[in-house]
């Protein structure tokens, strides 16, 4: 079985960089969006929801295709947004 418990993916969302980190053991997707770091959950989710869906589906499609013993469920993941990492970066 493939044994990595985390996958990190830097992405450009809405014109700036963010980072998505899949924690396979906890079934959590951590979203680090430095521009929206002081924004509430609904705003961060609005900007990141579609890229998260696209990459989540792609990650699971690839893992199932390349690793026969990949047995992680694609559903029931929790997205975690962070709003107090630091002051927001400029756009």
Secondary structure, 3 states (H helix, E strand, C coil): CCCCCEEEEEEEECCEEEEEEEECCCCEEEEECCCCCCCCHHHHHHHHHHHHHHHHHHHHHHHHHHCCCCCCCCCCCEEEECCCCCCCCCC
